[in-house]
Every structure is written in structure tokens, then in C-alpha cells.
Amino acid sequence: MKDRTLLTTGIVGSVIAAICCFTPALVILLPFVGLAAWLAFADYVLFPLLFLFLGITAYALLLRHRHKKAAC
């Protein structure tokens, strides 16, 4: 996987997970589609996803840094 694709995936996933974790987006949207019962378990899924995507972003930045350092 290219560094740019990995970095984009990490950043987009982190932003989406952060929006769902730290704003009432899920509290507003899920009852409208009939999934309000899932709100009790949202934190058990969203926080690990946020940390996973932040880890992917950090890994992609590390790879990018190594490639730039090797090119010099």
C-alpha cells in the first residue's frame, strides 16, 4: 500500500471516529434510523477504532519520514 493511501486512510478514519466519539452525531442520527439501542455499546467500538486509525496515521507518517530520509 502506498504511503499516501495509508496516510489518507488513517486521517479520514480518525476524523470520522472522532466526530462520532466527541460530538452527539450518533445520538442524533441513530434514533432516526431505528438503531438507538446501539448507543449503549458505541463507546466500546468507537474509541478502539479511533486509536487504530491514529496508529495507522502515525505509521504512515513514519514510513513517509523514512522514505524522505533515505532519498536524501
Secondary structure, DSSP 8 states (H G I E B T S, - for coil): --HHHHHHHHHHHHHHHHHHHHSTHHHHHGGGGT-GGGGGGHHHHHHHHHHHHHHHHHHHHHHHHHHHHHH-
